[in-house]
C-alpha cells in the first residue's frame, strides 16, 4: 500500500485518483480530510512524530506535504514542516521498515538559475522555501545512505505546476488575461518551464513503482513557452485577440511591486502584486529534465493539450462544483 502524505492537496488528489483508477491500495495522511477520498484520509501532522507513526501503515511513502506559499510571515514554518517534518517521515520509515520514499522537492533549490539548468545545477535558493526543501532533501539522502542497499529514494523537483482546480500563480496569470486587465511587464522574451498536474501525478506514480536506488529528477513538461507566446496563445483562445496587449517596462513594473510591498508591510495584508512576484514573472525559469529516463514513464498529456484542458475547465466550460486548491 502507498501512503500519500499531503494527499488531500492539488497534486495529491490527482495522484490518488490515478491510484484509485488502477485499483492500487493507498491511504492519505494530511492535516485535512480529502474532498475526493474522505474515507481514505487519516488526519495527522508530519510535525508530530507520534501522530505520524500511528497514521502511516503503507510500505511506500510519497511525501507531498510542504509549506510553500510566498506570503508566509513566520519563516520558521518552512523549516518545521519541510525539514523537521521530513525528518519525522524518515524516522517512521526506519522504524517500520519502509524501504521506498518519493519526495516532491522543487526547482526553487536552484534559485535564479541559468536557463536550462538540469539536475546537476548549482544549489542557490533565494528564499526560505527553496532553502528548506533542499535541507529536507539532505535529510532524506542521509536516511537513504544509512541503508542504501535496502532503501529507495526518488527526489522530484517540479517546476511550477498548473492544471484544473489550481489557484496558484499560473491560474492568476490566466485569470488576468481572461479578464482583459492583464498588462505585460518587460519584453516578454523570458521563457517559463511549467508542469501539468496530470503529468506530475503520473510521474510520481511511476516513481513509487519503479524508483530503485537513489534517483533525482527535475520535472518539466516541454516545450517551454516564452511569455509573449504564452500570453498570445491564451488571449487568442479566450478572446480571439492577437498579441499580448498593453505592456509596461520592467523598471516601472518593479517600482509598482516595491510600492505594493510597502503597503502590505503597513497594512499587514497580502496583495496580488509584490516585487518578488514581478521579478519571478520577468525571470527566465527554464529547466532541463531527465524525467524521461525513469523506466516506464511517458507523459500522458502533451503540453499544448494540457494548457487547452486547463483553459477549457477554468474559463470556457467551468464546473462550479470543482474542488479548488490554493497553492501559492
C-alpha positions as a Markdown table, in Angstrom:
| # | Residue | x | y | z |
|---|---|---|---|---|
| 1 | Unk | 0.0 | 0.0 | 0.0 |
| 2 | Unk | 1.1 | 3.5 | -0.8 |
| 3 | Unk | 0.9 | 6.2 | 1.9 |
| 4 | Unk | 0.4 | 9.6 | 0.3 |
| 5 | Unk | 1.4 | 12.3 | 2.8 |
| 6 | Unk | -0.3 | 15.6 | 1.7 |
| 7 | Unk | -2.7 | 13.6 | -0.5 |
| 8 | Unk | -5.6 | 16.0 | 0.1 |
| 9 | Unk | -3.9 | 18.7 | -1.9 |
| 10 | Unk | -3.7 | 19.6 | -5.6 |
| 11 | Unk | -1.1 | 17.1 | -6.8 |
| 12 | Unk | -2.1 | 14.5 | -4.2 |
| 13 | Unk | -5.7 | 14.5 | -5.3 |
| 14 | Unk | -4.8 | 13.9 | -8.9 |
| 15 | Unk | -2.3 | 11.2 | -7.9 |
| 16 | Unk | -4.8 | 9.4 | -5.6 |
| 17 | Unk | -7.3 | 9.4 | -8.5 |
| 18 | Unk | -4.8 | 7.7 | -10.7 |
| 19 | Unk | -4.2 | 5.1 | -8.0 |
| 20 | Unk | -7.9 | 4.6 | -7.4 |
| 21 | Unk | -8.5 | 4.1 | -11.2 |
| 22 | Unk | -5.8 | 1.4 | -11.2 |
| 23 | Unk | -7.1 | -0.2 | -8.0 |
| 24 | Unk | -3.8 | 0.4 | -6.2 |
| 25 | Unk | -4.2 | 0.5 | -2.4 |
| 26 | Unk | -3.4 | 3.8 | -0.8 |
| 27 | Unk | -4.0 | 5.9 | 2.2 |
| 28 | Unk | -3.9 | 9.7 | 2.7 |
| 29 | Unk | -2.2 | 11.3 | 5.6 |
| 30 | Unk | -3.0 | 15.0 | 5.8 |
| 31 | Unk | -3.9 | 17.9 | 8.0 |
| 32 | Unk | -7.4 | 18.0 | 6.4 |
| 33 | Unk | -9.8 | 15.4 | 5.0 |
| 34 | Unk | -9.6 | 14.8 | 1.3 |
| 35 | Unk | -12.5 | 16.2 | -0.6 |
| 36 | Unk | -12.3 | 13.4 | -3.2 |
| 37 | Unk | -11.3 | 10.5 | -0.9 |
| 38 | Unk | -12.5 | 11.3 | 2.7 |
| 39 | Unk | -12.7 | 7.6 | 3.6 |
| 40 | Unk | -9.1 | 7.2 | 2.8 |
| 41 | Unk | -7.9 | 10.1 | 4.9 |
| 42 | Unk | -6.1 | 9.9 | 8.3 |
| 43 | Unk | -5.6 | 13.3 | 10.0 |
| 44 | Unk | -2.1 | 13.8 | 11.1 |
| 45 | Unk | 0.6 | 16.4 | 11.1 |
| 46 | Unk | 4.1 | 15.4 | 9.9 |
| 47 | Unk | 5.5 | 17.7 | 12.6 |
| 48 | Unk | 4.0 | 15.4 | 15.2 |
| 49 | Unk | 6.1 | 12.2 | 15.2 |
| 50 | Unk | 3.6 | 10.2 | 17.4 |
| 51 | Unk | 0.7 | 11.1 | 15.2 |
| 52 | Unk | 2.6 | 10.3 | 12.0 |
| 53 | Unk | 3.7 | 7.0 | 13.4 |
| 54 | Unk | 0.1 | 5.9 | 14.1 |
| 55 | Unk | -1.2 | 7.1 | 10.8 |
| 56 | Unk | 1.4 | 5.5 | 8.4 |
| 57 | Unk | 0.7 | 1.9 | 7.5 |
| 58 | Unk | 1.9 | 1.7 | 3.9 |
| 59 | Unk | 5.0 | 0.1 | 2.6 |
| 60 | Unk | 5.9 | 3.0 | 0.3 |
| 61 | Unk | 5.6 | 6.7 | 1.1 |
| 62 | Unk | 5.0 | 9.6 | -1.3 |
| 63 | Unk | 5.6 | 12.8 | 0.7 |
| 64 | Unk | 3.9 | 15.8 | -0.9 |
| 65 | Unk | 3.5 | 17.8 | 2.4 |
| 66 | Unk | 5.1 | 21.2 | 2.4 |
| 67 | Unk | 4.8 | 24.8 | 3.4 |
| 68 | Unk | 5.3 | 26.6 | 0.1 |
| 69 | Unk | 3.3 | 29.8 | -0.2 |
| 70 | Unk | 5.2 | 33.1 | -1.0 |
| 71 | Unk | 3.4 | 35.1 | 1.8 |
| 72 | Unk | 4.3 | 33.1 | 4.9 |
| 73 | Unk | 5.3 | 35.6 | 7.5 |
| 74 | Unk | 6.8 | 33.3 | 10.1 |
| 75 | Unk | 9.7 | 31.8 | 8.2 |
| 76 | Unk | 10.2 | 29.1 | 10.7 |
| 77 | Unk | 7.1 | 27.4 | 9.3 |
| 78 | Unk | 9.1 | 26.4 | 6.2 |
| 79 | Unk | 11.6 | 24.6 | 8.3 |
| 80 | Unk | 9.4 | 22.9 | 10.9 |
| 81 | Unk | 7.4 | 21.2 | 8.1 |
| 82 | Unk | 9.8 | 20.9 | 5.2 |
| 83 | Unk | 12.8 | 19.8 | 7.3 |
| 84 | Unk | 11.7 | 18.7 | 10.7 |
| 85 | Unk | 8.6 | 17.0 | 9.3 |
| 86 | Unk | 10.7 | 15.3 | 6.6 |
| 87 | Unk | 12.9 | 14.0 | 9.4 |
| 88 | Unk | 9.9 | 12.6 | 11.1 |
| 89 | Unk | 8.9 | 10.8 | 7.9 |
| 90 | Unk | 12.4 | 9.3 | 7.7 |
| 91 | Unk | 12.2 | 8.2 | 11.4 |
| 92 | Unk | 8.8 | 6.5 | 10.8 |
| 93 | Unk | 10.1 | 4.8 | 7.7 |
| 94 | Unk | 13.1 | 3.5 | 9.5 |
| 95 | Unk | 11.0 | 2.2 | 12.4 |
| 96 | Unk | 8.5 | 0.5 | 10.2 |
| 97 | Unk | 11.0 | -0.9 | 7.7 |
| 98 | Unk | 9.5 | 1.1 | 4.8 |
| 99 | Unk | 12.1 | 1.0 | 2.1 |
| 100 | Unk | 10.9 | 3.4 | -0.6 |
| 101 | Unk | 10.2 | 7.2 | -0.3 |
| 102 | Unk | 9.3 | 9.5 | -3.1 |
| 103 | Unk | 9.7 | 13.2 | -2.2 |
| 104 | Unk | 8.5 | 16.3 | -4.0 |
| 105 | Unk | 11.1 | 19.0 | -3.7 |
| 106 | Unk | 11.2 | 22.0 | -6.1 |
| 107 | Unk | 13.3 | 23.7 | -8.7 |
| 108 | Unk | 13.4 | 26.6 | -6.3 |
| 109 | Unk | 16.5 | 24.9 | -4.8 |
| 110 | Unk | 18.4 | 26.3 | -7.8 |
| 111 | Unk | 17.3 | 29.9 | -7.2 |
| 112 | Unk | 17.5 | 32.3 | -10.2 |
| 113 | Unk | 19.3 | 29.6 | -12.2 |
| 114 | Unk | 20.9 | 29.8 | -15.6 |
| 115 | Unk | 18.4 | 28.8 | -18.4 |
| 116 | Unk | 18.1 | 25.0 | -18.9 |
| 117 | Unk | 19.6 | 24.1 | -15.6 |
| 118 | Unk | 19.5 | 20.3 | -15.1 |
| 119 | Unk | 19.6 | 18.1 | -12.1 |
| 120 | Unk | 23.3 | 18.8 | -11.7 |
| 121 | Unk | 22.8 | 22.5 | -11.4 |
| 122 | Unk | 24.3 | 24.6 | -8.6 |
| 123 | Unk | 22.1 | 24.8 | -5.4 |
| 124 | Unk | 21.5 | 28.5 | -4.8 |
| 125 | Unk | 18.0 | 29.1 | -3.4 |
| 126 | Unk | 16.9 | 32.7 | -3.0 |
| 127 | Unk | 14.1 | 32.1 | -0.4 |
| 128 | Unk | 13.3 | 30.1 | 2.6 |
| 129 | Unk | 11.0 | 27.7 | 0.7 |
| 130 | Unk | 13.9 | 26.7 | -1.6 |
| 131 | Unk | 16.4 | 26.5 | 1.3 |
| 132 | Unk | 14.1 | 24.4 | 3.5 |
| 133 | Unk | 13.2 | 22.0 | 0.6 |
| 134 | Unk | 16.9 | 21.4 | -0.1 |
| 135 | Unk | 17.5 | 20.8 | 3.6 |
| 136 | Unk | 14.7 | 18.3 | 3.5 |
| 137 | Unk | 16.4 | 16.6 | 0.6 |
| 138 | Unk | 19.6 | 16.3 | 2.6 |
| 139 | Unk | 17.7 | 14.6 | 5.5 |
| 140 | Unk | 16.3 | 12.1 | 3.0 |
| 141 | Unk | 19.7 | 11.4 | 1.5 |
| 142 | Unk | 21.1 | 10.7 | 4.9 |
| 143 | Unk | 18.2 | 8.3 | 5.5 |
| 144 | Unk | 19.0 | 6.5 | 2.2 |
| 145 | Unk | 22.7 | 6.4 | 2.9 |
| 146 | Unk | 22.2 | 4.7 | 6.3 |
| 147 | Unk | 21.0 | 1.6 | 4.5 |
| 148 | Unk | 21.4 | 2.2 | 0.8 |
| 149 | Unk | 21.3 | -1.5 | -0.2 |
| 150 | Unk | 17.7 | -1.8 | 1.2 |
| 151 | Unk | 16.3 | 1.7 | 0.7 |
| 152 | Unk | 15.0 | 3.5 | -2.4 |
| 153 | Unk | 14.7 | 7.3 | -2.6 |
| 154 | Unk | 13.3 | 9.3 | -5.5 |
| 155 | Unk | 13.5 | 13.1 | -5.2 |
| 156 | Unk | 11.4 | 15.0 | -7.7 |
| 157 | Unk | 11.9 | 18.7 | -8.3 |
| 158 | Unk | 8.9 | 20.0 | -10.3 |
| 159 | Unk | 8.8 | 23.4 | -11.8 |
| 160 | Unk | 5.6 | 25.5 | -11.4 |
| 161 | Unk | 2.6 | 23.1 | -11.6 |
| 162 | Unk | -0.7 | 24.1 | -13.1 |
| 163 | Unk | -4.0 | 22.4 | -14.0 |
| 164 | Unk | -7.7 | 22.2 | -13.4 |
| 165 | Unk | -8.7 | 23.5 | -9.9 |
| 166 | Unk | -5.3 | 25.0 | -9.1 |
| 167 | Unk | -5.3 | 28.6 | -7.7 |
| 168 | Unk | -1.6 | 29.3 | -7.9 |
| 169 | Unk | 0.5 | 31.8 | -9.9 |
| 170 | Unk | -0.3 | 30.2 | -13.4 |
| 171 | Unk | -4.0 | 30.4 | -12.7 |
| 172 | Unk | -3.7 | 34.0 | -11.5 |
| 173 | Unk | -1.9 | 34.9 | -14.8 |
| 174 | Unk | -4.6 | 33.1 | -16.9 |
| 175 | Unk | -7.4 | 34.8 | -14.9 |
| 176 | Unk | -5.8 | 38.2 | -15.5 |
| 177 | Unk | -5.6 | 37.6 | -19.2 |
| 178 | Unk | -9.1 | 36.3 | -19.3 |
| 179 | Unk | -10.4 | 39.4 | -17.5 |
| 180 | Unk | -8.8 | 41.7 | -20.1 |
| 181 | Unk | -7.0 | 43.6 | -17.4 |
| 182 | Unk | -3.6 | 42.0 | -17.9 |
| 183 | Unk | -0.6 | 44.1 | -18.7 |
| 184 | Unk | 2.7 | 42.5 | -19.8 |
| 185 | Unk | 5.7 | 43.5 | -17.8 |
| 186 | Unk | 9.1 | 43.5 | -19.6 |
| 187 | Unk | 9.9 | 42.4 | -23.1 |
| 188 | Unk | 8.2 | 39.0 | -22.7 |
| 189 | Unk | 11.1 | 37.1 | -24.1 |
| 190 | Unk | 11.8 | 35.2 | -20.9 |
| 191 | Unk | 11.0 | 31.5 | -21.0 |
| 192 | Unk | 8.9 | 29.7 | -18.4 |
| 193 | Unk | 9.1 | 25.9 | -17.7 |
| 194 | Unk | 5.8 | 24.6 | -16.5 |
| 195 | Unk | 4.4 | 21.2 | -15.5 |
| 196 | Unk | 0.9 | 19.9 | -15.8 |
| 197 | Unk | -0.6 | 18.2 | -12.8 |
| 198 | Unk | -1.7 | 15.1 | -14.7 |
| 199 | Unk | 1.8 | 14.5 | -15.9 |
| 200 | Unk | 3.4 | 15.2 | -12.4 |
| 201 | Unk | 0.9 | 12.8 | -10.8 |
| 202 | Unk | 1.8 | 10.1 | -13.4 |
| 203 | Unk | 5.5 | 10.6 | -12.8 |
| 204 | Unk | 5.1 | 10.2 | -9.1 |
| 205 | Unk | 3.0 | 7.1 | -9.6 |
| 206 | Unk | 5.7 | 5.6 | -11.8 |
| 207 | Unk | 8.5 | 6.6 | -9.3 |
| 208 | Unk | 6.6 | 4.8 | -6.5 |
| 209 | Unk | 6.6 | 1.6 | -8.5 |
| 210 | Unk | 10.0 | 1.7 | -10.2 |
| 211 | Unk | 12.2 | 4.2 | -8.4 |
| 212 | Unk | 15.1 | 1.9 | -7.4 |
| 213 | Unk | 18.1 | 3.1 | -5.5 |
| 214 | Unk | 18.7 | 6.9 | -5.3 |
| 215 | Unk | 17.3 | 8.9 | -8.2 |
| 216 | Unk | 16.9 | 12.7 | -8.7 |
| 217 | Unk | 14.8 | 14.3 | -11.3 |
| 218 | Unk | 13.6 | 17.8 | -12.3 |
| 219 | Unk | 10.1 | 17.6 | -13.6 |
| 220 | Unk | 9.3 | 19.8 | -16.6 |
| 221 | Unk | 6.8 | 19.5 | -19.5 |
| 222 | Unk | 8.3 | 20.6 | -22.8 |
| 223 | Unk | 8.2 | 22.7 | -24.9 |
| 224 | Unk | 8.8 | 25.9 | -22.8 |
| 225 | Unk | 6.8 | 29.0 | -23.6 |
| 226 | Unk | 8.2 | 32.4 | -23.6 |
| 227 | Unk | 5.8 | 34.9 | -22.0 |
| 228 | Unk | 4.9 | 36.5 | -25.3 |
| 229 | Unk | 3.9 | 33.2 | -26.9 |
| 230 | Unk | 2.0 | 32.1 | -23.7 |
| 231 | Unk | 0.0 | 35.3 | -23.3 |
| 232 | Unk | -0.7 | 35.5 | -27.0 |
| 233 | Unk | -2.0 | 31.9 | -27.1 |
| 234 | Unk | -4.2 | 32.4 | -24.1 |
| 235 | Unk | -5.6 | 35.7 | -25.4 |
| 236 | Unk | -6.4 | 34.2 | -28.8 |
| 237 | Unk | -8.1 | 31.2 | -27.3 |
| 238 | Unk | -10.2 | 33.1 | -24.7 |
| 239 | Unk | -11.0 | 36.3 | -26.5 |
| 240 | Unk | -9.8 | 35.9 | -30.2 |
| 241 | Unk | -7.4 | 38.8 | -29.7 |
| 242 | Unk | -4.0 | 38.9 | -31.2 |
| 243 | Unk | -0.7 | 39.6 | -29.4 |
| 244 | Unk | -0.1 | 40.4 | -25.8 |
| 245 | Unk | -1.9 | 43.7 | -25.4 |
| 246 | Unk | -0.6 | 46.6 | -23.3 |
| 247 | Unk | 3.0 | 46.4 | -22.0 |
| 248 | Unk | 4.8 | 48.0 | -19.1 |
| 249 | Unk | 8.6 | 48.4 | -19.0 |
| 250 | Unk | 10.3 | 46.2 | -16.4 |
| 251 | Unk | 11.6 | 49.1 | -14.2 |
| 252 | Unk | 8.1 | 50.5 | -13.8 |
| 253 | Unk | 6.5 | 47.1 | -13.0 |
| 254 | Unk | 9.2 | 46.6 | -10.4 |
| 255 | Unk | 8.6 | 50.0 | -8.9 |
| 256 | Unk | 4.9 | 49.1 | -8.5 |
| 257 | Unk | 5.9 | 45.9 | -6.8 |
| 258 | Unk | 8.0 | 47.8 | -4.2 |
| 259 | Unk | 5.1 | 50.2 | -3.6 |
| 260 | Unk | 2.9 | 47.1 | -3.0 |
| 261 | Unk | 5.5 | 45.7 | -0.6 |
| 262 | Unk | 5.3 | 48.9 | 1.4 |
| 263 | Unk | 1.5 | 48.9 | 1.5 |
| 264 | Unk | 1.5 | 45.2 | 2.6 |
| 265 | Unk | 4.0 | 45.9 | 5.3 |
| 266 | Unk | 2.0 | 48.8 | 6.7 |
| 267 | Unk | -1.5 | 47.2 | 6.5 |
| 268 | Unk | -0.5 | 43.6 | 7.1 |
| 269 | Unk | -2.5 | 42.5 | 4.1 |
| 270 | Unk | -1.1 | 40.3 | 1.3 |
| 271 | Unk | -1.5 | 41.9 | -2.1 |
| 272 | Unk | -1.6 | 40.2 | -5.5 |
| 273 | Unk | 1.5 | 42.3 | -6.6 |
| 274 | Unk | 4.9 | 42.3 | -5.0 |
| 275 | Unk | 8.4 | 43.0 | -6.0 |
| 276 | Unk | 9.4 | 39.3 | -5.8 |
| 277 | Unk | 6.4 | 38.3 | -8.0 |
| 278 | Unk | 7.4 | 40.9 | -10.6 |
| 279 | Unk | 11.0 | 39.5 | -10.5 |
| 280 | Unk | 9.8 | 36.0 | -10.8 |
| 281 | Unk | 7.4 | 36.9 | -13.7 |
| 282 | Unk | 10.1 | 38.6 | -15.7 |
| 283 | Unk | 12.9 | 36.0 | -15.0 |
| 284 | Unk | 13.6 | 33.1 | -17.3 |
| 285 | Unk | 12.9 | 30.0 | -15.3 |
| 286 | Unk | 13.6 | 27.3 | -17.9 |
| 287 | Unk | 14.9 | 24.0 | -16.7 |
| 288 | Unk | 16.2 | 20.8 | -18.3 |
| 289 | Unk | 14.9 | 17.4 | -17.1 |
| 290 | Unk | 16.0 | 13.8 | -17.2 |
| 291 | Unk | 12.5 | 12.6 | -16.3 |
| 292 | Unk | 12.1 | 10.6 | -19.5 |
| 293 | Unk | 14.9 | 8.3 | -18.2 |
| 294 | Unk | 12.6 | 7.0 | -15.5 |
| 295 | Unk | 11.8 | 3.4 | -16.6 |
| 296 | Unk | 8.2 | 3.1 | -17.7 |
| 297 | Unk | 7.3 | 6.8 | -17.8 |
| 298 | Unk | 5.7 | 8.7 | -20.7 |
| 299 | Unk | 3.9 | 12.0 | -20.1 |
| 300 | Unk | 0.3 | 11.3 | -20.8 |
| 301 | Unk | -0.6 | 14.9 | -21.8 |
| 302 | Unk | 1.3 | 16.9 | -24.4 |
| 303 | Unk | 1.9 | 20.5 | -23.2 |
| 304 | Unk | -0.4 | 22.2 | -25.7 |
| 305 | Unk | -3.2 | 19.8 | -24.7 |
| 306 | Unk | -2.6 | 20.3 | -21.0 |
| 307 | Unk | -2.9 | 24.1 | -21.4 |
| 308 | Unk | -6.1 | 23.7 | -23.5 |
| 309 | Unk | -7.6 | 21.4 | -20.9 |
| 310 | Unk | -6.9 | 23.9 | -18.2 |
| 311 | Unk | -8.4 | 26.9 | -20.1 |
| 312 | Unk | -11.5 | 24.9 | -21.0 |
| 313 | Unk | -12.1 | 23.7 | -17.5 |
| 314 | Unk | -11.4 | 27.1 | -15.8 |
| 315 | Unk | -12.7 | 29.7 | -18.3 |
| 316 | Unk | -14.6 | 28.2 | -21.2 |
| 317 | Unk | -16.7 | 25.4 | -19.6 |
| 318 | Unk | -16.1 | 25.9 | -15.8 |
| 319 | Unk | -17.6 | 23.4 | -13.3 |
| 320 | Unk | -18.9 | 25.3 | -10.3 |
| 321 | Unk | -18.6 | 22.2 | -8.2 |
| 322 | Unk | -14.9 | 21.6 | -9.0 |
| 323 | Unk | -12.6 | 21.3 | -5.9 |
| 324 | Unk | -10.3 | 24.3 | -5.6 |
| 325 | Unk | -6.7 | 24.2 | -4.3 |
| 326 | Unk | -4.8 | 27.3 | -3.2 |
| 327 | Unk | -1.2 | 26.5 | -3.7 |
| 328 | Unk | 0.8 | 29.8 | -3.9 |
